[in-house]
Amino acid sequence: MPRHYNFSAGPAALPQPVIEQMRDELLDWNDQGASVMEISHRSEPLLALLKTVEADFRELLGIPDNYRVLFLPGGATAQFSMLPLNLLGDKSSVDYVNGGYWSQKAITEAERYCDVNVVTSLITEQPFHVAPVSEWKLNPDSAYLHYTSNETIEGVQFNNIPDVEIPLVSDFSSEILSREIDVSRFGLIYACAQKNFGIAGITLVIVREDLIHQPSPLLPSIFRYGLQSEKGSLVNTPPTFPIYVTGLVLKWLLGLGGITAIEAVNRRKAEKLYEFIDSDDFYCNPVAPEWRSMMNAVFKLADDSLTADFITQAKAVGLINLKGHRSVGGIRISMYNALPESAIDQLIEFMADFKQSRG
Ligand SMILES: *Cc1c(COP(=O)(O)O)cnc(C)c1O
């Protein structure tokens, strides 16, 4: 049974060489006579692995020295659920962009702890877009401004980093490592692993040192940036296998030539697909071109009654997980780093054939 082209939004496809290496090392990792899952997280090889993973993130993303790199539990949801408890300090309000589904979730969680000032919301009259920063209702007294850099469900992405005075905090879950970013523009970036750098279980947090305040006493130890940083992300047992998988993905990416190389491939994949979608009215994407995501392309068939058949027939030719999120319907094509360009070529060929037979 061959592996299919997998367009899953998350957990998403891993690079084939990474899965092969996992298979080859499963019984005996690093001459331990045991798998990576069966040894202490405080053993020398595991500590060395953690160091390497951090160093590789620093190299790939160009993370400046005044930023700490943490690996925390609970996914992106745990991060946005307790951001205010870590970052409020003596402030009582926070600014949020409501760019879609994931921003809305982050807003709902933050509202438990402080005043949430929504500075702007995604404009959902077509074409979808976000108003320019000059029109946002910013509060200079807020502790930070949060936005979701790539809205995985709506297929909306910020191409530019907003220019604001207060620290920027961003959810990069569905785009981290897909394109060059200037980390120094941010106060904090977080991302779960299962879209673009591994498997569910660890969450990357990159935080500027001066933002690590005395946290709220309500905050559990395992979620305290200061304590986790002091303890090397080892306040408790970390998910060792997900860390190992991340290590393999980062080496794979470095081997390809790093972010510059993968970004060029990602741009080609997205450009081809959007160009094809736009070529006539059979398929339609609702997002303004400058706000379209390079990672998650959404579209509808003009005749929505063909959608189920589209998905079934795609599966029959080895193209899987094309269904849009239940909240928006239609089709979603997730094309993270691990999805090869040939998958997009094949998808476009299928879409052309389907249009021909049904259009
Ligand atoms: C997938 C996703 C999340 C949720 O991540 P979990 O690890 O399931 O908590 C949050 N934000 C964005 C942008 C996502 O794509």
PDBQT file of the ligand as one rigid body, heavy atoms in Angstrom, charges set to zero:
ROOT
HETATM    1  C1  LIG A 401      -3.755  23.849  15.024  1.00  0.00    +0.000 C 
HETATM    2  C2  LIG A 401      -3.743  25.227  15.547  1.00  0.00    +0.000 A 
HETATM    3  C3  LIG A 401      -3.939  25.491  16.907  1.00  0.00    +0.000 A 
HETATM    4  C4  LIG A 401      -4.275  24.412  17.914  1.00  0.00    +0.000 C 
HETATM    5  O1  LIG A 401      -3.170  23.688  18.285  1.00  0.00    +0.000 OA
HETATM    6  P1  LIG A 401      -3.300  22.576  19.441  1.00  0.00    +0.000 P 
HETATM    7  O2  LIG A 401      -1.916  22.030  19.487  1.00  0.00    +0.000 OA
HETATM    8  O3  LIG A 401      -4.342  21.594  19.016  1.00  0.00    +0.000 OA
HETATM    9  O4  LIG A 401      -3.680  23.277  20.684  1.00  0.00    +0.000 OA
HETATM   10  C5  LIG A 401      -3.864  26.806  17.329  1.00  0.00    +0.000 A 
HETATM   11  N1  LIG A 401      -3.606  27.799  16.476  1.00  0.00    +0.000 NA
HETATM   12  C6  LIG A 401      -3.429  27.581  15.159  1.00  0.00    +0.000 A 
HETATM   13  C7  LIG A 401      -3.139  28.731  14.260  1.00  0.00    +0.000 C 
HETATM   14  C8  LIG A 401      -3.490  26.285  14.659  1.00  0.00    +0.000 A 
HETATM   15  O5  LIG A 401      -3.300  26.071  13.346  1.00  0.00    +0.000 OA
ENDROOT
TORSDOF 0
